[in-house]
Amino acid sequence: MKCINSCTLHYTCSGLAEKTWRQWAKAKRETYRCILCRNSANDNNSVKSVDSQQDVHEASNTKCIPLSEDLIEAIEKSVERAVNAVLGTKINNLMDQINGIEESVTFCSNKVDDFVKQLNSFSDRVKLVEKDYDGIKRENNDLKKQLTDVRLELEALNQYGRTIIL
């Protein structure tokens, strides 16, 4: 691709995708200026000649390097290492938080287990108390019956004693 100032660039060096360049109308492609030409024109607020634009490119030591498969692979690995370093820290922080949550859940689970044990113990005690209550109730009924029998016997004796006195 070519800039209006006759700079020849690869698509990757220009910052434009080849698809985007090809979709542009011919008039737009003919008026395209590369980033270096745009920056130098903005800095000086003047239009420079083609020769001075070439000087800008040469002075900036900007070289258009074709990207080989090995270079792309090296860049990808470098980016992957950087991402892993950043994400590794984040993941470690998340793992620490997860471990804290697990400890909290374990603590709460143990407390619930203790509560269930106490509840079962109380349930067993209530059953014993109910059993004792039933025994005491039977004994109380037996004692009431005996008391009634004793009263009847006493009344009968009182009755018999009155008849003798008369």
C-alpha positions as CSV (number, residue, x, y, z in Angstrom):
1,M,0.0,0.0,0.0
2,K,1.2,3.5,-0.7
3,C,0.7,6.8,1.2
4,I,-0.1,10.0,-0.7
5,N,3.6,11.0,-0.1
6,S,4.8,7.8,-1.8
7,C,5.6,6.0,1.3
8,T,5.3,2.2,0.7
9,L,4.2,0.2,3.6
10,H,3.1,-3.3,4.4
11,Y,-0.4,-3.7,5.7
12,T,0.9,-4.8,9.2
13,C,3.3,-1.8,9.3
14,S,0.6,0.7,8.4
15,G,-1.8,-0.4,11.1
16,L,-4.5,-1.1,8.6
17,A,-5.9,-4.5,7.8
18,E,-5.6,-5.5,4.1
19,K,-9.4,-6.1,4.0
20,T,-10.0,-2.5,5.2
21,W,-7.6,-1.1,2.6
22,R,-9.3,-3.0,-0.2
23,Q,-12.8,-2.0,0.9
24,W,-11.9,1.7,0.7
25,A,-12.9,3.5,-2.5
26,K,-10.1,4.4,-4.9
27,A,-10.4,8.1,-4.1
28,K,-9.9,7.4,-0.4
29,R,-6.9,5.2,-1.1
30,E,-5.3,7.9,-3.3
31,T,-5.6,10.4,-0.4
32,Y,-4.3,8.1,2.3
33,R,-1.4,9.4,4.4
34,C,0.5,7.1,6.7
35,I,0.8,7.9,10.4
36,L,4.3,9.4,10.2
37,C,3.2,11.7,7.4
38,R,0.1,12.7,9.4
39,N,2.1,13.3,12.5
40,S,4.8,15.4,10.9
41,A,2.2,17.5,9.0
42,N,0.3,18.1,12.3
43,D,3.5,19.0,14.1
44,N,4.5,21.7,11.6
45,N,1.0,22.7,10.4
46,S,2.5,22.8,6.9
47,V,2.4,20.6,3.8
48,K,5.8,19.1,3.0
49,S,7.1,17.9,-0.2
50,V,7.6,14.3,-1.1
51,D,11.3,14.6,-0.5
52,S,10.9,16.0,3.0
53,Q,8.4,13.3,3.8
54,Q,10.9,10.7,2.8
55,D,13.4,12.4,5.1
56,V,10.9,12.1,8.0
57,H,10.6,8.3,7.4
58,E,14.4,7.9,7.2
59,A,15.0,10.1,10.2
60,S,12.6,8.1,12.3
61,N,14.6,4.9,11.6
62,T,11.2,3.2,11.1
63,K,11.7,0.0,9.2
64,C,9.0,-2.2,7.9
65,I,9.8,-5.7,9.0
66,P,8.0,-8.6,7.5
67,L,6.8,-10.9,10.2
68,S,8.0,-14.5,9.9
69,E,6.3,-17.4,11.5
70,D,9.1,-17.7,14.1
71,L,8.7,-14.0,15.0
72,I,4.9,-14.3,15.3
73,E,5.4,-17.4,17.4
74,A,7.9,-15.7,19.7
75,I,5.5,-12.7,20.1
76,E,2.6,-15.0,20.9
77,K,4.8,-16.8,23.5
78,S,5.9,-13.5,25.0
79,V,2.3,-12.3,25.2
80,E,1.2,-15.6,26.7
81,R,3.9,-15.3,29.4
82,A,2.8,-11.8,30.2
83,V,-0.8,-12.8,30.3
84,N,0.0,-15.8,32.5
85,A,2.0,-13.6,34.8
86,V,-0.9,-11.1,35.3
87,L,-3.5,-13.8,35.3
88,G,-1.4,-16.0,37.6
89,T,-1.4,-13.3,40.2
90,K,-5.2,-12.8,39.9
91,I,-5.7,-16.6,39.9
92,N,-3.6,-16.9,43.1
93,N,-5.6,-14.2,44.7
94,L,-8.8,-15.9,43.7
95,M,-7.5,-19.3,45.0
96,D,-6.7,-17.6,48.3
97,Q,-10.2,-16.3,48.5
98,I,-11.6,-19.7,47.6
99,N,-9.5,-21.3,50.3
100,G,-10.8,-18.8,52.8
101,I,-14.4,-19.6,51.8
102,E,-13.7,-23.3,52.0
103,E,-12.3,-22.9,55.5
104,S,-15.4,-20.8,56.5
105,V,-17.7,-23.4,55.0
106,T,-15.8,-26.2,56.9
107,F,-16.1,-24.2,60.1
108,C,-19.8,-23.6,59.6
109,S,-20.3,-27.3,58.7
110,N,-18.6,-28.4,61.8
111,K,-20.7,-26.1,63.9
112,V,-23.9,-27.5,62.2
113,D,-22.6,-31.0,62.9
114,D,-22.1,-30.1,66.6
115,F,-25.6,-28.6,66.8
116,V,-27.1,-31.7,65.2
117,K,-25.2,-33.9,67.8
118,Q,-26.6,-31.8,70.6
119,L,-30.1,-31.9,69.2
120,N,-29.9,-35.7,68.9
121,S,-28.7,-35.8,72.5
122,F,-31.6,-33.6,73.7
123,S,-33.9,-35.8,71.6
124,D,-32.6,-38.9,73.5
125,R,-33.0,-37.1,76.8
126,V,-36.6,-36.1,76.0
127,K,-37.4,-39.7,75.1
128,L,-36.0,-40.8,78.5
129,V,-38.0,-38.0,80.3
130,E,-41.2,-39.1,78.4
131,K,-40.5,-42.7,79.5
132,D,-40.0,-41.6,83.1
133,Y,-43.1,-39.5,82.9
134,D,-45.2,-42.4,81.6
135,G,-43.9,-44.6,84.5
136,I,-44.6,-41.8,87.1
137,K,-48.1,-41.3,85.6
138,R,-48.8,-45.1,85.9
139,E,-47.5,-45.0,89.5
140,N,-49.6,-42.0,90.3
141,N,-52.7,-43.7,88.9
142,D,-51.9,-46.8,90.9
143,L,-51.5,-44.6,94.0
144,K,-54.8,-42.8,93.3
145,K,-56.5,-46.2,93.0
146,Q,-55.0,-47.4,96.3
147,L,-56.0,-44.2,98.0
148,T,-59.6,-44.6,96.7
149,D,-59.6,-48.2,98.0
150,V,-58.2,-47.0,101.4
151,R,-60.9,-44.3,101.6
152,L,-63.6,-46.8,100.8
153,E,-62.2,-49.2,103.4
154,L,-62.0,-46.4,105.9
155,E,-65.6,-45.4,105.2
156,A,-66.7,-48.9,105.6
157,L,-64.9,-49.2,108.9
158,N,-66.4,-45.9,110.1
159,Q,-69.8,-47.2,109.1
160,Y,-69.2,-50.4,111.0
161,G,-68.0,-48.5,114.0
162,R,-71.1,-46.3,114.1
163,T,-73.4,-49.3,114.1
164,I,-71.6,-50.8,117.1
165,I,-71.8,-47.7,119.2
166,L,-75.5,-47.3,118.7
